[in-house]
Amino acid sequence: MSALSLQRITLLAVLLWPFGIVLPSLQSQSLPFYKTEKVIVGESWLKNINTSQPPRILKFPEVGHASFNRAGKGYVLSYNNRGIAEYDTIVFSADGKIHAYALKNKFLRTKEDYFILESGTSAVLDVLANDETYSQIHLSSIPFEEGVYATIQNNKVHLETNAPGLYHFYYTACDGSGHCDEAKATVFVTQPNKPHDTIVLSRVLDQQLRLPLPGPDFELVHATIDHVYPDGNGYFDIDLFKRNLGENEILFQSKQGQTLLYRINFVDIWEENHLNTGDKVYVHPDKSIDVSLTDNDFWVNIYSLLPTSSDLQLTNSGGGRVTITPRSGFSGKASFQYVTCAFPRCDTTTVEVYVDHFKPAQEHFDFHVDPAVPYHIPFYTPSKDYQLSIQRGPKKGVIEVVDQGRSLKYIPNPGFTGEDMVKINYSYQNNAGGFESSHTLRFLPSPHPFQGNCTDCVWPGDADGNGVVDMADIGPIARYIGEQGPSRSQGAVWKGQWSYPWMNFEHKNLNHFDANGDGLISNYDLQVIIDHMGQTHGLYTAPVTLMDVPVVVDPSNGSAAPGDELTFEFIIGDKEHQLYNVTGFSTDVKIEGHTLSSESVDVVRDEKIWLKSHQPTMSLKAPGSDDNQVAAGEYRVRSVGVKGFGTALKLHIIVEDEVEGFRTQRARTKAIKFIFSNLKIHTANGVFALPDQIIELPWRIDEKSNSSESNELEVYPNPAQEQVSVRWPEVQKDGFLEIMDLTGKKVSSYELSVGASKTEVGVEDLAPGIYILRFKSGDKTWNQKLSIIR
C-alpha cells in the first residue's frame, strides 16, 4: 500500500464471528444450504429482497413471525422472533429462485465502522453508535490493530494515526449479561492538503452502508447507484435495495474544490471464507508432501486440522505447514479442512488434495524446432517431484537434462533436416519404491525460423500455457473477448513468438489469449485453437480424474436401428456435487465397429442446457484424437464463475449401416455400443477428466417399426425415484412388462392380464441410472426409456 495516497485502496471483508465447527457449543443444530443471519432478540429484522414478483413463503418460521411488504420496485422481508432466543428458519421463492435463511438469535450485534482521519492526528471514535443490543453495551477489548494505535477511553476508542493509508482495528463489545460480539473498524488516513482522494472498497457484501466524508460540506456530485443520502454531518448512507452488482462510483466535492471518489464493488456471495483461502495440493500416490497452507491466508497459524477423509493422514508441522500422506494405494481426489484463529475470531477452509501419477500425458510427442536455435522443452505439471533422464539420445543433435532434471534442451546439428528421435524416462520415488514411464520425442524442422529467445513465448492457440492446444484453451480466450493490445507480426504461425505484455485492470497478462496475433481477442482466436488442436510445445500431464462427480448419459431411445437419429444428453453433477467456474464440457464419440464422421454428429442447440444459462455460448466439433472419433463440446464464451449442475451437452448422432463388416458386427452382438471417452469438464481452474461412459443399445427386432409406435407406452413420472405409473395401448392378449438396463440385462418383469391398461411399478430398489421399459403383447412390442434419480 502506498504511503502517499489512497488511490488504490483495497478493503478486505472479514468474517466477524467464530465458526461453530471450532466452538461446538455455539452450534446447536445443523442448517445446511441456508444463509446465516444474526437477529437481535426482541427486535424486528429487515431484509431487502430484489424481486419483481411477490415472494411466496414455502416454510414458515417456527418461533417468530415473518411477512413481506411492498417497497419501491421490490419487497422487504420482516421477521420478529418475539423475544425468544432460539434458532429459526424461513424458506421462500422469489422470481423462480429458492431463498433460505437460518436466523441466529443474538443479544448483541456489532456493525462494521468506517472513519476518515488525516495523518498525524488523533480522534475519539464512537464505534458503538451503530451497534444493536438487548441491554446496556460497553467496550470490552481491542484484540487486533494495524497501522494505528487504538485504546479504550470512556466507552469509545481513542485513535492515533501516523502515515496515510488504509488501516483497521477490531473491537469487542459486551452487554451486562456477558454476551459479546466483535466488529471491524476501517480507517482511511488521508494526506493533509491533498485535493483529490479515491477510496476503493473492492468487496462489499452489506445491503446498507454508512460511510464517512472528510467534512460536512462535501456534497454529492455523481453516483452510479441509486439511493445515496448525505446527512450533512460528514457521513452518507447507501441503501442497496436496488443493488447494482459490480463496481460503482460515488463522487463528492467540497465548496473549496476538494473531491473524494468512492469506488465500491458490490458482490453477493454466500458463506465465503474471508480469512482463510482454500488450497489445492498435488501429490504422487504413496508419497508424502510437506506444504505451506497459510501463505495466502490472513493469519499464519493453524489452530487445528479437521480430517474429512480416511484417505489422508495429516500432521501439523508448525508455522502454517502440514505434512500430507495419502493412504497406501489411494489415487484420486480427497480433502481436509483446517482452522486458523486469533481469539475469539476463527475461520475454516478446505484443502483439496489430488493424488495421481501426473506422468506425461502421451507416449509420443512431436516438436517443430528451428534448426538454428536450441529448443527448450519444459514440463507443465502440477507436481514438481519428478526426474527426467535420457534413455536413447538423438542422432542429429544433442539433448541435455536441465533445471535439475525437470526439463530438457535439444540442440540440433547445423543443417538439420528430416527428423530426429529421442527416448526419455520419467520417474519419481514413493513409498512403494518408485514409478517410471518411457516416452518418445520426435523433432521436426519448422518451416518458420524462431526469432529471438523469449522467456515467455506465445504459442498461438495455447491460451492457458499448459504446453498443448486443446479445448481448455477456449475459456481464457472467451473470458477476455474484446480486449485489445499490441499485435504480433508472425500472426498464427505455430512457433514460439515474442510479444509485448498486455496488462488489464486485473493486472493479468492477456498476450497469450490473442491466438491469431491481430491485437484483438475475438472469436477469430477460437478458430486458431481448432487449426492447432493437439499441437504441443512441451511435455504436459494428463488431467486429474474426478471420480466422485456423477455422470449420466441419457439416450433418447432405448433401442436402435439403422438410420435412427439418437440424442444423447450428458447430465453432470447433482445437488451434492455442484461444479464451480465451469466454462465448458466436451467428449469424444465413437461407435464400436462403425466409422463415425463429423457429419454424423451435431451439438444440439437447446437453450435449456445448463451451460446456456449465461449467453453467449459456442458449440464446437472436430475430428477426435483417434480414427473414427468425433470430439464435440459446448463452451461458455464470456462468463466465468458460474456454478451448478445438470445437462451440460446434447449430441445428435445418426446411426448408419453402410460400412462393410458393420452388418456382421450388428448380427453378432445384437446391440450397438456408443463409447464416450475423454469426458472433460473445462473450468477456470483447469481441466478435469471424468470416467469413460459406454452406452449399449439393443437393436430393435422389427427395424421397420417407427418411433411413434414405441412412444405409445406412457411412463410417469420420468425421471422417477420410488414408483412409476405405466400405461399401454389396448391389446387383445395378456402382456408382459420388463425393465432392462442398458446392457440388455433384465432386472424386473411383470405379467399383465388382458383388459388392463395401467399398472404401478415400484423402482425404489433400482440403482440410479437409465433403464428400458418394454411391454410385450402377442407379436407387438413397445419400448420406453426410464430414468431413475435419487
Number of C-alpha atoms within 10 A of each C-alpha: 12 12 12 12 20 21 15 17 19 16 17 14 16 18 19 20 13 19 16 16 14 19 11 10 8 11 14 10 9 9 16 10 12 17 15 16 15 15 25 23 21 18 16 16 18 15 15 20 20 17 17 11 13 15 24 14 18 13 12 15 20 13 16 21 14 18 15 19 13 11 11 9 12 18 22 20 15 15 20 20 24 13 16 14 17 15 21 19 20 20 16 16 17 17 12 10 9 13 17 19 18 21 24 17 20 21 23 24 22 22 16 21 24 17 19 17 21 21 17 14 12 16 13 15 18 13 22 22 11 12 16 18 22 18 12 11 20 15 20 16 15 17 14 14 16 13 17 17 15 24 15 16 12 10 16 17 21 16 19 18 22 14 19 23 24 25 18 20 20 19 24 18 24 22 18 11 11 10 16 20 22 25 23 22 17 19 24 22 25 26 20 11 8 11 13 16 16 18 23 20 19 18 19 20 14 13 15 14 17 18 16 20 22 21 13 15 16 24 21 17 13 13 16 13 18 13 14 18 14 21 12 13 13 17 18 19 15 18 17 19 20 17 17 14 15 13 17 16 16 17 17 20 20 18 9 9 10 15 20 21 19 17 21 21 17 20 16 14 11 11 11 12 16 16 23 26 18 17 18 12 19 20 23 26 25 20 20 18 14 16 14 16 22 20 14 13 16 16 16 18 17 20 17 14 16 16 14 12 13 11 19 19 14 16 12 16 13 13 12 18 18 20 15 19 20 24 17 13 9 15 20 17 18 20 19 19 17 21 20 24 20 13 9 13 16 22 26 25 18 18 16 15 19 24 26 20 20 23 24 20 14 13 12 13 19 18 20 19 25 21 23 16 17 18 21 17 18 18 20 19 20 16 17 14 17 18 17 21 18 17 13 13 15 19 13 18 18 14 20 15 17 15 12 10 13 18 19 22 16 19 20 24 15 11 9 18 14 8 15 17 16 20 17 17 15 19 17 18 16 14 11 11 9 12 15 14 12 18 18 16 17 15 25 18 19 15 13 14 14 19 13 11 13 12 9 14 16 25 27 27 33 30 26 19 18 21 22 24 25 20 26 27 25 28 26 22 28 25 18 19 17 11 17 17 18 15 16 19 13 16 16 22 18 21 23 21 24 20 17 14 14 18 12 13 6 6 8 10 13 20 26 26 33 35 30 26 24 19 18 21 25 20 16 13 24 24 15 20 25 18 15 19 20 17 21 20 25 20 25 21 19 16 18 21 20 17 14 13 16 16 20 19 20 21 22 14 20 26 23 19 23 16 12 16 16 19 20 20 20 22 19 23 19 16 9 9 13 14 18 15 17 25 30 27 26 26 27 22 26 23 19 16 18 23 17 22 17 17 10 14 22 19 19 17 15 12 11 11 19 17 28 19 13 13 12 13 19 20 18 15 19 17 18 20 13 10 11 17 23 23 23 26 24 26 27 25 24 18 20 19 10 16 13 17 20 20 21 23 28 23 21 17 22 18 19 16 15 12 12 11 12 16 14 12 15 20 11 9 11 14 20 22 19 19 18 21 19 19 23 23 24 24 21 18 10 17 21 19 21 21 17 14 17 16 17 21 22 18 18 17 12 10 12 9 13 11 12 9 13 19 15 14 19 19 20 13 15 15 16 19 18 14 15 20 15 19 17 19 13 11 16 10 14 14 21 16 21 17 22 19 20 22 16 17 11 14 11 14 14 12 12 18 13 13 12 14 13 14 13 12 14 12 16 15 8 15 12 16 17 20 25 23 22 19 25 19 18 11 6 11 19 21 24 21 26 24 16 20 17 11
